[in-house]
């Protein structure tokens, strides 16, 4: 190997070491920021779900299926406005949370 390739290889090795050390140092802070963002998102989704449930109860829909469809529609529209996409599993999760919250309030 020439001295240039050895020098470049050493430079990349040092950059890799630096990146690993920087990641190890920054990881706890980034994890805390991500955890806080997750809490804010879940709080926002919880409030959206409670609002949707209140709207649905005012509509007096006849069946559970109609209520589920209305909940999904309201939640997806509101999430889209806020820049989120909700999966079916997330909708089911939120619906169950709302049911438990409303049961505990009565």
Backbone as CSV, one residue per row, in Angstrom:
resi,resn,N_x,N_y,N_z,CA_x,CA_y,CA_z,C_x,C_y,C_z
1,UNK,0.834,-1.177,0.000,0.000,0.000,0.000,0.875,1.234,0.000
2,UNK,0.375,2.221,-0.679,1.127,3.468,-0.712,0.841,4.261,0.562
3,UNK,1.679,5.235,0.828,1.508,6.061,2.023,0.190,6.826,1.994
4,UNK,-0.291,7.194,0.775,-1.544,7.939,0.651,-2.741,7.069,1.050
5,UNK,-2.757,5.845,0.574,-3.874,4.970,0.927,-3.850,4.638,2.412
6,UNK,-2.671,4.488,2.994,-2.557,4.243,4.429,-3.059,5.455,5.211
7,UNK,-2.700,6.641,4.749,-3.128,7.869,5.403,-4.659,8.020,5.332
8,UNK,-5.238,7.752,4.161,-6.692,7.858,3.989,-7.406,6.825,4.861
9,UNK,-6.878,5.618,4.883,-7.466,4.565,5.708,-7.420,4.967,7.184
10,UNK,-6.317,5.522,7.628,-6.186,5.996,9.008,-7.149,7.133,9.308
11,UNK,-7.332,8.015,8.336,-8.256,9.137,8.498,-9.689,8.626,8.670
12,UNK,-10.096,7.682,7.839,-11.440,7.109,7.964,-11.609,6.357,9.282
13,UNK,-10.551,5.689,9.716,-10.607,4.980,10.997,-10.802,5.974,12.141
14,UNK,-10.090,7.094,12.110,-10.238,8.119,13.142,-11.633,8.744,13.101
15,UNK,-12.136,8.981,11.895,-13.483,9.553,11.757,-14.525,8.574,12.299
16,UNK,-14.348,7.296,12.034,-15.258,6.274,12.543,-15.216,6.237,14.070
17,UNK,-14.017,6.271,14.650,-13.877,6.296,16.103,-14.554,7.526,16.702
18,UNK,-14.352,8.675,16.058,-14.973,9.917,16.535,-16.495,9.807,16.500
19,UNK,-17.028,9.282,15.405,-18.483,9.142,15.273,-19.038,8.206,16.349
20,UNK,-18.351,7.116,16.624,-18.799,6.182,17.664,-18.787,6.835,19.042
21,UNK,-17.745,7.599,19.336,-17.661,8.276,20.626,-18.719,9.375,20.737
22,UNK,-18.943,10.107,19.649,-19.962,11.160,19.646,-21.348,10.546,19.833
23,UNK,-21.617,9.440,19.158,-22.913,8.772,19.304,-23.120,8.309,20.746
24,UNK,-22.074,7.724,21.335,-22.168,7.244,22.713,-22.452,8.401,23.663
25,UNK,-21.881,9.554,23.396,-22.095,10.732,24.219,-23.493,11.330,24.000
26,UNK,-23.932,11.393,22.769,-25.198,12.038,22.436,-26.413,11.141,22.596
27,UNK,-26.233,9.846,22.592,-27.360,8.913,22.622,-28.315,9.150,23.792
28,UNK,-27.847,9.346,25.025,-28.808,9.584,26.113,-29.648,10.847,25.896
29,UNK,-29.036,11.906,25.388,-29.766,13.144,25.147,-30.782,12.967,24.026
30,UNK,-30.371,12.303,22.964,-31.294,12.069,21.849,-32.440,11.160,22.272
31,UNK,-32.150,10.166,23.087,-33.186,9.260,23.579,-34.190,10.024,24.430
32,UNK,-33.704,10.927,25.267,-34.606,11.728,26.099,-35.493,12.614,25.237
33,UNK,-34.939,13.205,24.205,-35.715,14.050,23.298,-36.772,13.220,22.582
34,UNK,-36.390,12.047,22.103,-37.352,11.171,21.428,-38.448,10.705,22.376
35,UNK,-38.094,10.383,23.613,-39.097,9.975,24.593,-40.088,11.099,24.848
36,UNK,-39.591,12.317,24.971,-40.469,13.464,25.188,-41.386,13.684,23.986
37,UNK,-40.841,13.531,22.789,-41.655,13.674,21.579,-42.744,12.604,21.532
38,UNK,-42.412,11.388,21.926,-43.408,10.318,21.960,-44.510,10.619,22.960
39,UNK,-44.138,11.151,24.117,-45.139,11.493,25.126,-46.068,12.597,24.630
40,UNK,-45.485,13.596,23.972,-46.309,14.678,23.428,-47.258,14.159,22.354
41,UNK,-46.759,13.291,21.490,-47.597,12.722,20.435,-48.725,11.894,21.038
42,UNK,-48.413,11.052,22.006,-49.453,10.221,22.616,-50.476,11.074,23.354
43,UNK,-50.036,12.136,23.996,-50.959,13.039,24.674,-51.880,13.711,23.670
44,UNK,-51.305,14.140,22.565,-52.089,14.776,21.503,-53.101,13.791,20.916
45,UNK,-52.654,12.569,20.645,-53.555,11.557,20.091,-54.656,11.187,21.089
46,UNK,-54.307,11.151,22.357,-55.294,10.844,23.392,-56.395,11.903,23.405
47,UNK,-56.000,13.159,23.358,-56.985,14.242,23.356,-57.839,14.204,22.084
48,UNK,-57.203,13.919,20.952,-57.963,13.785,19.701,-58.987,12.662,19.816
49,UNK,-58.573,11.545,20.403,-59.457,10.390,20.529,-60.630,10.691,21.460
50,UNK,-60.370,11.383,22.559,-61.458,11.750,23.469,-62.443,12.708,22.801
51,UNK,-61.925,13.653,22.044,-62.784,14.586,21.318,-63.628,13.844,20.288
52,UNK,-63.001,12.914,19.576,-63.731,12.120,18.580,-64.826,11.302,19.252
53,UNK,-64.530,10.722,20.394,-65.526,9.915,21.110,-66.708,10.779,21.543
54,UNK,-66.411,11.992,21.998,-67.503,12.896,22.392,-68.367,13.271,21.188
55,UNK,-67.729,13.530,20.055,-68.479,13.860,18.841,-69.375,12.691,18.428
56,UNK,-68.844,11.499,18.515,-69.601,10.310,18.117,-70.779,10.081,19.059
57,UNK,-70.568,10.289,20.354,-71.672,10.083,21.306,-72.800,11.087,21.057
58,UNK,-72.459,12.279,20.587,-73.475,13.285,20.278,-74.255,12.934,19.011
59,UNK,-73.637,12.162,18.117,-74.298,11.795,16.865,-75.362,10.724,17.070
60,UNK,-75.254,9.960,18.144,-76.235,8.916,18.418,-76.269,7.828,17.355
61,UNK,-75.112,7.365,16.949,-75.033,6.316,15.931,-75.618,5.010,16.468
62,UNK,-76.310,4.245,15.621,-77.073,3.089,16.094,-76.253,1.853,16.462
63,UNK,-75.152,1.600,15.756,-74.428,0.342,15.987,-72.980,0.609,16.376
64,UNK,-72.381,-0.414,16.976,-70.958,-0.314,17.324,-70.101,-0.173,16.076
65,UNK,-70.493,-0.872,15.016,-69.740,-0.792,13.759,-69.764,0.636,13.210
66,UNK,-70.912,1.273,13.247,-71.021,2.665,12.774,-70.163,3.585,13.633
67,UNK,-70.133,3.327,14.931,-69.306,4.137,15.837,-67.821,3.941,15.548
68,UNK,-67.417,2.684,15.307,-66.005,2.400,14.974,-65.599,3.093,13.686
69,UNK,-66.458,3.027,12.683,-66.155,3.666,11.399,-66.075,5.183,11.552
70,UNK,-66.992,5.754,12.313,-66.973,7.203,12.531,-65.718,7.616,13.296
71,UNK,-65.344,6.823,14.302,-64.133,7.103,15.070,-62.903,7.087,14.157
72,UNK,-62.808,6.050,13.337,-61.663,5.931,12.425,-61.623,7.107,11.457
73,UNK,-62.760,7.483,10.930,-62.811,8.588,9.976,-62.387,9.900,10.629
74,UNK,-62.958,10.194,11.799,-62.611,11.434,12.491,-61.131,11.456,12.852
75,UNK,-60.640,10.364,13.394,-59.237,10.313,13.823,-58.278,10.447,12.644
76,UNK,-58.571,9.750,11.550,-57.682,9.830,10.385,-57.679,11.239,9.797
77,UNK,-58.844,11.878,9.738,-58.905,13.237,9.201,-58.131,14.207,10.092
78,UNK,-58.327,14.095,11.396,-57.634,14.989,12.323,-56.127,14.732,12.326
79,UNK,-55.751,13.473,12.274,-54.326,13.131,12.234,-53.679,13.661,10.956
80,UNK,-54.397,13.571,9.854,-53.868,14.067,8.585,-53.627,15.569,8.661
81,UNK,-54.550,16.282,9.293,-54.383,17.729,9.458,-53.110,18.030,10.249
82,UNK,-52.825,17.211,11.243,-51.648,17.414,12.092,-50.384,16.773,11.527
83,UNK,-50.508,16.139,10.366,-49.334,15.561,9.720,-48.975,14.162,10.172
84,UNK,-49.949,13.436,10.725,-49.711,12.066,11.180,-50.494,11.095,10.302
85,UNK,-50.050,9.852,10.313,-50.777,8.769,9.661,-51.038,7.713,10.726
86,UNK,-52.298,7.314,10.863,-52.649,6.329,11.880,-52.942,4.978,11.240
87,UNK,-52.303,3.963,11.746,-52.563,2.596,11.277,-53.825,2.073,11.960
88,UNK,-54.341,0.978,11.435,-55.514,0.352,12.045,-55.217,-0.075,13.479
89,UNK,-54.030,-0.596,13.719,-53.684,-1.039,15.069,-53.612,0.143,16.034
90,UNK,-53.107,1.288,15.567,-53.061,2.478,16.412,-54.476,2.978,16.708
91,UNK,-55.344,2.934,15.702,-56.737,3.330,15.920,-57.412,2.418,16.953
92,UNK,-57.182,1.128,16.831,-57.746,0.179,17.800,-57.218,0.459,19.208
93,UNK,-55.934,0.720,19.304,-55.307,1.040,20.577,-55.923,2.297,21.179
94,UNK,-56.046,3.344,20.379,-56.633,4.597,20.864,-58.097,4.422,21.265
95,UNK,-58.830,3.646,20.483,-60.229,3.397,20.807,-60.339,2.688,22.157
96,UNK,-59.485,1.705,22.401,-59.500,0.995,23.679,-59.122,1.914,24.837
97,UNK,-58.156,2.790,24.617,-57.776,3.751,25.657,-58.965,4.644,26.001
98,UNK,-59.634,5.142,24.977,-60.785,6.020,25.198,-61.892,5.287,25.944
99,UNK,-62.148,4.059,25.567,-63.187,3.280,26.252,-62.850,3.152,27.735
100,UNK,-61.594,2.844,28.042,-61.184,2.697,29.443,-61.276,4.027,30.195
101,UNK,-60.884,5.106,29.554,-60.959,6.426,30.193,-62.420,6.780,30.477
102,UNK,-63.265,6.596,29.482,-64.679,6.940,29.665,-65.348,6.044,30.706
103,UNK,-64.971,4.780,30.762,-65.517,3.872,31.790,-65.095,4.326,33.174
104,UNK,-63.864,4.774,33.303,-63.366,5.183,34.622,-63.995,6.511,35.072
105,UNK,-64.500,7.288,34.139,-65.128,8.564,34.479,-66.584,8.418,34.885
106,UNK,-67.191,7.267,34.591,-68.596,7.084,34.926,-68.787,6.267,36.184
